[in-house]
Amino acid sequence: MAQIVLGLGTSHSPQLSTPPELWSQHGERDKRNPDLRRPDGRVYSFAELLATTDASISKELTATTWQTRHTACQQGLAALARQLEDAAPDILIMIGDDQKELFHDDNMPAALVYWGDTIHNVPRDTTGLSPALQAAAWAYGEKEVDYPIASDLATYLISSLMEQDFDMAHSHHLPPNQGMGHAFSFIYGRILCGKPLPTVPIMLNTYYPPNQPTPKRCYALGQAVRRAVESWPSDKRVAVIASGGLSHFVIDEDLDQQIITALQHKDATTLTTLPRARLNSGNSEIRNWIAMAGAVEHLDMQLVDYVPCYRSPAGTGCAMGFAQWQ
């Protein structure tokens, strides 16, 4: 039977692939973000955040600090890429979110498995984007390409998950001239580095009410994925990666440390009872990590690095997480 031999968790923010001297431009974008949330779950304007953020955050916004944080992030990504290559799995299951790239309000599945023979990637159109976003576009693929899908495992997963009482949505192909979402293209670009390892994309609606999966449901889905893999009549070795997170677009280091500690101690109770008010906006991508944790609960977690990358005096930015399970 198949087995899950490795788990990985990574952030996928454009900030990861942007030179640090351009990070302030991401901070400028935050001024227009209508979904900036504090730990109380409420939405705040950038001006409201700025008025109440401790001025000591200025030490996080220097060129030296940004370069140090950028270097740490590149080392974290490289460590995950090496770990995946060293483990040499036959298949990689990718758990990520879709930010209205493929799915919209006319059809927004809570959880979906893609099972086509290949999945298409289209370079991002950078016309009109800020220099910072243009500079990060390379991380998501610079040419059109079809990547292989482990469709045999994907179809088996769908069948098994249905038998386990998960009403899964599915997709067999993408619309014409449409590429995959950035949570997945980032994995191909920055972790797989373009290598044609067969994958199975699992997409969660982390962002958009009213059908966001609960933390409990995410963890249970991960457990069900592991059961499906282990019952699959194959000798394939499978890895699982969570793409997204940790806290953003307002960094919440307390929440991040709570998540990391729970993952290290296999504390399913904490992971499955997180207040949903704290898992909105960018924080919602933590659901991908929770699902992956359910899939690899038989493995031990090692934190590669945690890098809070602040980019404005209002405390906005992305907290980057890199972890592995073996």
Secondary structure, 3 states (H helix, E strand, C coil): CCEEEEEEEECCCHHHHCCHHHHHHHHHHHCCCCCEECCCCCEECHHHHHHHCCHHHHHHHCHHHHHHHHHHHHHHHHHHHHHHHHHCCCEEEEEEECCCCCCECCECCCEEEECCCEEEECCCCCCCCCHHHHHHHHHHCCCCEEEEECHHHHHHHHHHHHHCCCCCEEECCCCCCCCCCHHHHHHHHHHCCCCCCCEEEEEECCCCCCCCCCHHHHHHHHHHHHHHHHHCCCCCEEEEEEECCCCEEECCHHHHHHHHHHHHCCCHHHHHCCCHHHCCHHHHHHHHHHHHHHHCCCCCEEEEEEEEEECCCCCEEEEEEEEEEC
